[in-house]
Amino acid sequence: MGGVSWKRVELAALVLYALGFYLVVIQRSLRLSHDYSGKLYGLRAGSLAGHLNDLSDAQWRNFRGNLPILTVVMGAFLILVNTLRYSCGLKSRGTALLWLILSLSYLCYLHGACVVFILLISLINYSIVKLFAPYKYCTSLIWSFNLSVLILNRVYEGYSFSLFGQNLAFIDNYRGTFRWHICFNFVVLRMISFGCDYCWTIHSSHFDNKKHMQRCEVCYSGKKCYFALQERGLSADRYTFLTYLCYLTYAPLYIAGPIVGYNAFAAQLEAPQKNYSFAQISWYGLRWVLSFFLMEGMTHFFHYNAFVVSRLWQKLSPFEIFIISYGVLNFMWLKFFLIWRYFRFWSLVGGVEAPENMPRCINNCHDLESFWKSWHASFNRWLVRYLYIPLGGSRRKLLSIWVIFTFVAVWHDLEWKLVSWAWLTCLFFVPEILVKSLSNKFQASSCLGMLVHREFKAIAGAVTISCLMVANLVGYVVGPSGIKVLISKMAGKEALPDLVFIFTTFYVGVKVIYCSLYSFPQHLCARVKCTGGP
């Protein structure tokens, strides 16, 4: 009983500290946003009286501004597709053709004449896959082609028609409303997925369906989970040009994902997803609306991103820089949460289940591995299947992470700050992998040993979060050019109390996470992990 009561006292003390921390952060954030409101870029007239709205982030501003027309398009597409699908009994080919027609009309509005580039590159990739699939080097060829396309698209900024002759220059006046080469990054992932899935189906499929059904509650109940749909190879005749084009241009997931593998997508064209009921999808949509209102409140009261855009962070104290950085990370998390869940909702209603991109709150991650598994999780799954495992998996983990994160940086954009972010993340990842390996071998038998082990894990978690904050500071706040200024601010004696307070806060946060994990019923944890509901 003494142990139980002590744990409760400890948890209560940790929660009180966390509440105090958030009160300080909120109070200081409100003051900063108020004091600097006249100097911040990107603030617009807000819908809440007396408060400006932080719309300095171009991605969020564009998504929010186009939300009404996007919702009209979503409603029209879903009504048409579901009506024809169920009234005419459309199966794989019919559904693929219907979605392809609608998606191409959607792309023509977005990209205008540049749809020609998308179709041409897609055709070349399809030809490479079909011609070279029997050969072992086919996947290397697919990767080489798609990496070349990815880089050339960025270097030539989506190409100009005048590059192919001055008599075609007039077509550049009809490039649509959205730059095609930005969206094409996702198409590149889909082209690689199609190519690799087809090559692996031709050569062999090692998926053990029996073993999987014993561990998966969804598949054991008679349904099919996303993992099973993706890992089970299709018959070779299912890799058609029609389904391939539909997969590349599928309207609900075209702009931002989540990323679905070809096998899972093609299987759900034949048999729409049944893992989520109408009630579950409706609740998912309602939660999205509530989260949108939360974002509106956040951008009206806390102007975190505007500080970054305005570069006013250089005038702040070390603790205030930490607050802005922490706020930016939470803003980014909520932004992507809303964007990805919106398109996932559209896809679910359309009959295609996509992986959840943000299954866990950013504040509930205590190590790099758990962070990257729950931040853009569908991309993480894609990287594991098409890059991490082919590179050797856990046997070559220390080397493969450098290749993977460099690819992630280049995939996002050709910018040095992203490459710096990627390499910093890898630099911090290596010691975490080594420490975890040693920690897993350590078995504490005495009470003192267990206490030391638990405290060591909490301190290691705090160090990891500190490293993650530094990497994201460089990648998304200060940039490589601001590293010297950041170091000069953090290295002074006056910054020491702030740094101690920040590290202590991370330590407390990790301990709260561990306490909540150990107090949560284990059979419920297993169920959540298995089913992964919306």
Disulfide bonds with the S-S distance in Angstrom:
none
